[in-house]
Amino acid sequence: MPRPTVLVAVASAILLVGAACSSKPDKAGDSTGSAAAAPAGPKAAAKAPPPPPPKPATTLAQIQKWAPPNTHVEPSTVTVPGIDLFTLADSRSSADDEVAPFKVAGVSGGPGGKIVEGRDLVRAAIEGKADKRTIAQVALWVVEDDGEILQAAKTRDQRKAKVAPPTITKNTLSFWVLTTDVPPQLEHGKLDLTTGDLELTSPPVRRDIAISNALRTLTSPSVSRHVHAIKALADVCTEARARQSLLSSLANHPRARTRAAIADEAPRCGAPAVDALINVMEHDRSGLVRTRAASALGKLGDSRARPALAKAARGEDADLAWTANNALKKIH
């Protein structure tokens, strides 16, 4: 009968050793030996997520912080349900316009809400069930067109074009616009209410009148209309008057953004545009214009531009060098 006594003694010894180990302080000084009970140290506290940024006091303050420097922001006179709408414009007075003349953006859901712009803003106006004229106005502003939404025909030409208030047919909102061109022109807008895409067209006019109107608009202070005038001239670039005027404006127009827009459209004039584009790529004071000219030369693919592009690709202007190098790959 001695064997059970030995087993009991051994078991008692094991229990005593276990109790002694459990009462021994660990390396961190914890007398319980439990890692789970260890208090959180500085390292654990450092992993805590940072507090959320403070909520803006107003949606105006939110847009002002979001907008680029030197931007003047003011609330819009147009009301869109669920959205605080603002117009933004460059506050710098400069004859050489490097930025868009104006844009529109909104805040959905009050201070701290989502900032919406572009097509998302148009869709938000549609989903918010704004009235037809408001939706049309927002869509027009999004494409940087500051024309007037017409409610009825006021002149003979408008009656001839059958100008009417904004109307919805199926999923399309149709409306008429009186532009700020010099002289003002009519535009017809078709807004896809599903996608938010806007298509603007002008009633047909005689080619010589279209050229004259476009040239007058290019010299007007209505910067938002310059792009439309440039496209109108590019549409008829086979006409010597339109082509010469467009390429002359590429070199001499006082606004850099307008010259850049002309460079974008110049390839539509074909080979006659090559020399003018090389000239502005080499000599224009605006890096934006020089880069757009190099890109346009690539689209033309005329071998006469190869030496000038090769020189630009080795130059110190990094953006121009990159664009010129890509343009060279398109010339065979």
C-alpha positions, 0 to 999 in steps of 0.5 A: 500500500505505499504506492498511493502515498507516494503519488499523493506526495508528488501531487502535493509538491506540484501544487505547491510549486505551481502556487509559488510560480503564480505568486512570483512577479513577472518581468513587468512587475505584475504580481498576478502573472496575467498579461491580459490584466496589464494596464495599457502603456504609452505604446498602446495609447499611441495606436488610438485613432486621431480625433475627427477634424472639427465640423465646419461652422458653415457650408460657406466655410467648408467650401472656402477651405476646399477651394483653391487659393485666390478663389472668391466664393459666394452663395448662389442665388439659385436654390437646390433642395438639400444642397447649399450651392456656391459660385467660385471665381478667381479673385486675382485680377490678371489679363492673362487668365490661367484659370477657369473664369468660374465654376459651381459647387455644392455641399449636400447635407449641411456643414461637414456634408459631401462636396459635389461638383460636375456631373455629380452636382447635376445629378444631385439637383435632378435627384433633389427634384429641383424645378426644371429651370434650376436643373437647367441652370445648374447643368449650364453652370457646370459646363462654365456657360453663364448664359440666360435660361429663356422662358419665352421667345422675345425676338423674331429669331427666337420665335423662328427657333421656337424658343419655349420654357424648359420642358421634359420629354421622357428622360430629356430636359430641353431648354433654350439659352441666350449666351453672353457672346457679342452679339448674344446667340441662341443655344439649345440644351438637351440634358439627359436626366439619367446620366447628367450629360448636357448637349448644347447646339446652336441653330444653323446660321450662314457661315460668314455670319458664324465666323464674324460672331465667333471673332467678335466673341474672341475679343470680348471679355466674356471668357466663358464663351471663348471656347465655344467661339474657338470650336465654331471657327475650327468647324469651318477651318477650311475657310481662309478667313476662319483659319487665319484668324484662329491661328493669329489668335493662337499667337496673339490672344492676351489670355493664356487659357484661350490660346491653350484652347486654340492649340487644342483645336488647331489640328482640325486646321490640318497642315497650315497649323504646323508652323503656328503651333511650332512658333507658340511651342517655342516662344509662348510665355505660358507653359500651359500653351507650350505644352498644349502646342506640343501635344497638338503637333503630335496629333498632326503627325507632320514630320516638319515638327520633328526638329522642334519637338526633339529640341523641346524634348531635351529642354529644361521644362519637364512638362513640355519635354515629356509631352514633346517626347510623346508627340515625337513617337506619333511622327513617322 
